[in-house]
């Protein structure tokens, strides 16, 4: 996380009015400010791996002295004690110390499982939000924007610098954040370290801003900000669990009674640029160029039919009883821009705590171009290790009554 740490630094100025924004920025980003120093000294390690995660090309190989939970607690305690020794302000010292710990908490939803609990721990945690650019942007902004709004509503500029310096800092932070999605990865780990040292510039910048602004009183927005932080913490602590299935082999034998009880097929649809064409009749994914006779095609979470096919959503009936019903019309796939079938487009629910796609429990009827009817249910979206993009489908033919 980048912007979110600064959002926290902005927001807590309301709680500790005698503490400078420069200090809160320093505390909220202390772990990332120390990290490049440890990299350059050879104490910690990182690798640049293009495509490693959608929103971050860095593989954090070894950084337990700045980014393990135990290290975060130690740095929190150290900075809190130092602040109290210098300022003799107990409340502010506690908040400054907690700001350091907040960095690890906010990193938890973003990172791959690379955050150790303590140096030498075999347990590594991280929820992997960096695997999704939209999710990364959402989580960053849900902390940064409320934090900035709280700062704007609880302080006012003393002069023009109080406005322009703050606006410039926000623009620079935004440019750094969003350029990461389009700029080429850094060439080396040392280049990463040297560029990360630039985070130290925001400490005096924040102090300069604060000298040109004054505090005004309000608590409502800070309460809203705390609610956002509580949501992130709850999301981080919620166990991410979903049924997972191995990808089905292309050549497979179905059970003798599959037409009565249904067959289960797991399709590797992880490639977001390529459709996987599925023959329900043959019970397998078709290999190009032999893709004739497919009834559905899948790509990530999308499911479509051929132009001459269609799908009907028959609701939450039992799989065995699913048949076309009045009021559930067959809907054809549209190919205007991105191919999609509105009947099955929303087969999932998005869990805001776990950030997983969960089947909505509906059963669908697929009408093939030949006129044959098939029951279809989405069972899961995940392969082992919660890899997204593996659609597990249960299907069976519908025989005339």
N, C-alpha and C positions, 0 to 999 in steps of 0.2 A: 504494500500500500504506500502511496505517496501523498496524494491530496488529503486523505482522511486524517493523517497525523497533524497536518496544519489546521484542519478543521477543529480538532480537539484543542490545539494550542490557542486558537482564536476564542473558542467558546468559554474556556475556563477563566478568562480574564474577568468575567463577571463574578466568579466565586472568590478570586484572590486579587482584589483591586489594587493592592500595593505591590504586586509583582508585574514586572515588565513583560510585554509581548515577546521581547527578545529572549527572556528566561523561559517562558512557556514553550517557545519554538525550540530552544536548545534542549529542553527536557523531553519533549514529545518525539524528537528526532535523534536523541542521544545515541541509541543503538546503531542507527544508520550513519551517524557522524563518526563513531568510533570504528565502524566496520572497514572503511577504506584504509584507515591507518593500519589495522591489523592485517589487511590484505598486502599492503606494500611491505610490511615487515615480515611477511611469510608465515604469520601465525595462523591465518585462516585462508581458505581457498574457495575459488569460484571458477566455473568454466562457462564460456560463451558457446551455447549450442543453438544455432538458428533453428526455429521451429519447435524448440523444447516445450514451450507452452505458448498458446496463441497470443497472450498479452505480455510475455516476458521470456527472453531467450537465455536467461541465466540459470545455470544449474549450481545451486549453493551446496558445494561438496562438503565443506567443513567450516562451520562458523559458530561453535558452541560458546565461545567466550563473549560474543556480543548478542547472539540470537537464541540461545537456549533459555528455557523458562527460568532456570536457577540463576543464570547470568543476568537476566532482566530484573529479577528480584534483587540481586546483589547491587546492580547499578542503581536501582530505584532507592534502595536503602542508603547507599553512599551519597547520592546527590541530595536526598532529603536531609541527611545529617549535615552535610556541608552547608546547605542553604540555611538550616536552623542555626548553625554555629555563627554564620555571618550576619544573618538578619534577625535572629531571635523572634521569629514569627512561626509558631507551631502549626497553625492552620495552613499557611502557605507552604511550609516545608512538607507537610503530608501530601498536599495536592501536587506539588512539584515532583515528589517521589512517585506518586501514582501515575503521573504523566509518562514517566519512563516505562512503567509496566504496561500502560495502555498501548504502547507501540507493539509489544508482543501479542497482545490480545487482538489488535486490529490486523496484524499480519497473519494470524491463524486462519481466517477464512480464505486468504488470498494464495498462500504458498502451496506448493506441492508438499507431500509429507517429508519435509526436510528440517523441521524445527525440533531439535532435541529437547527433552525435558531437563537434562543436565549434561554437562560435558562427560562423554563416555557412555551416555544412555543409548541403549539399542532401540528405544521407543522414539519414533519420529512422527510428528503430527503436522497437519496442514490439510485444508479442504479443497484446494486446487481451483479456486475461482479464476485464477489467471488462465485457465484453459478456455475461458470464454471472454471475448472482448466486450460484448454487451453487458455481461454480468460484472466484469471488472469496472466498467464505467459507472454502472448503477451503484455498486457498493462504495466506490470512491466518492461519488457525488452525494450519496445519502448522508455521509458524514461531513464532507467539506462544506456543502452549501448551507445546511443549517448552522454549522459552526461560524461561518463567515457572516451570515445574517444576524446571529446573536451578537457578534462583535460590532457590526454596523449599528444595531439597535441599542447597544449598551454603551457605546462610545460615540463621540462626535468630534469632528476635526476642530482644532484650535486655529488652523490656518490652512492655506492651500496645500502645503506639503502633507498635512494629515490625510488629505483625500488622494492626491496624485501618487504619493509614495505607496499607499495601500493598493490603489488600482494597478500600479505597475507590478507590485509583488504578485497579485492575483493573476495578472496576464502572463507573467513569466512562469509561474507554477503551472498554469494551464497549458502553456506552450510546451513545457518540458513533458508534461503528462501525455498530451495527445500526440506529440511528435513521436513518442515511443512506439506508436502503432504503425507508423509509415516509414520511419527512418531505418536504415540498415543497422544490423546488430553491431555493437562495438567490436573492433578487430581482435582485441586481446583482453585478458583479465586485468592487466595493468592499466589499460585504457579505461576500463570500468572503474577501477579504484581512483584514478586521477580525476575523472569526471565527477565521481561521487563526493569528492572533497568539496565540490562547489556547494554542497548543502550547508557548509559552515557560513556561507555568505548571508543566508537568511536570518542568522542570529542577530548580527548588528542591524540588518535591514529591519527586522521586527522591532528592535529597540528604538530605532530612528522613527519608525511610524508612531510608536506609542508616545514618544516625547511630544508629538504634534497632535495628539488626540486626548480627550478627557472623558472620564467615566460618567455615565448617567445610569439611573436605576431602573431595572426591570427583571423579573424572574420567569415570566411566562415562556419566553422563547427558550430559555435554558432548560426548562422542564421538557419541552418538546425535543430538544437535543439529547437529553438524558434518555428519553424514550427510544430514540434512534440507536443509541449506544447499547441499551438493554436488548433491543432486537438483534443487533449484531452478536452480542455475547450469547444470547439464547441460540442463535443460529449456529454459532461455533460449538456449543456444547451439545447440540442435538445430534444423536447418532445417525449417521447417513447409512441407510440400509434399504436394499431393494432386491427382489429376486434376480438372480443372474443365471445365464445359461451359456454354455460353450457354443461356438458357431457350428452349425450342422455341416457335415461333409457334403460335397456336391453329389457324390454317389452314395446313396443310402437305401436301406430297405425298411419299408413301413410295416407296422404290425398288421397281422391278418385282419383284425377287426377295426382298422383305422377309419373306414367309412362310417361306422356306427358311432364310435367314441371320439373320433377326431384325431388328427395328427398334429404334432408340434414341430415347427421349423424355425430355427434361429438364423437370421440373415445378417451377414456382415455389411452393414450400410454406413460404415464410418466415413467413407469417402464422400465428402460433401459436393464433389464435382461429377460424380458418376452414379447413374441409376443402376440398381440391381433388379433384374427381371426375373420374376418368380412364376413358375408353372405349378399351380395347385394340383393340376391333374397328374403331373409327374412327381410332385413332392420335392422339388429341388430348385436351386437357382440356376438359370440358364447361362451358359458361357458363350459370349460373342464369338463368332457371328451367328451362332445358333440360338437366336432369341425369339423365334417364331412360336406362337401359341401361348404367350404369357397372359396371365389373368390380372396380376397386379405387379407394380414396380415400387421399390422403396429406395429412399435416399435420406440418410439420417432419420428424422422423425416423420418424413413425408411419405404418404401412400397414395398411389394413383392407379387408374385403370387405363387400358387402351382407349382410343377414341370411340370404338364401338361398344365398350363396356360401361358399367355404371355400378354405383354403390348405394345402398339404403341403410340408414341408421335405424335399427329396430329397438333401440333403448336397452334397458337393463334386464331384459328377459334372460332366462337360463339358456346356456349354449345349445343344449339338446332341442329346445323348443323354438329356437329362432327361425322365423320364416318371414317372408315379405308380408306386411300388414297394411291395411288402409291407413293413410295418414303418414306413412313413411315412404315417400316416393323415391324411386331410383334417381340418382343425380350423376350426371356425366362429369368427366374430368375436363377442366378448362385448360387451354394451352395458350392463352393470350400473352402472358409474360412468363412467370414461373408456373410450371404445371402444378395443379392442385385439384383435389376433389373435396368440395365443401362438406360432403356428408361425413367424411372421416378425418377432416382436417384437424378437429379438436378431440382426438381420441385420448388425450392426456390431460392431467391436472398438473400444474406447476406448484411444487411445495416450496413456500417462501423460506422455510427454516432450513431444509436440507438442500435446496436448489436441485432437486431431482424431479424427473418427469414420472408421473404415476398414471397407469391406465385408469380411465374414468368408469370402467365397468360395463360399457356399452358393447352390444353385439352388433355386428354388421353383416349384411348380405351382399355378396359380390355377384353381379351378373356378368358372366363372361361374354365375349363377342359371339360365341357359339350359342348363347342362350342358357347355358348351364348355370345353376345357382350354387353358391358356396356360402356356408357360415364362416365368419371370420371374427376372431377376437385378438386384440393385442395383449399379450401376457406380460411383457417386460421390454425395456429399452436398453438393457445393460448386459454386457459380457462379464466374466469374472474380473475382479478388482474394480468393479463399478465403471468399466469403460463404456462411455456413451456411444450410441449409434448402432447397437446390435438389437434389431427388432425380433422379438420372439413372437411368433404367430401361431394360434391354434385355429385349425380349419377343418372343415368336413363338407362333403357334398350334401345338397338337399335333394332328396328323392321325391318324386311326385307322390301324393297321397292317393 
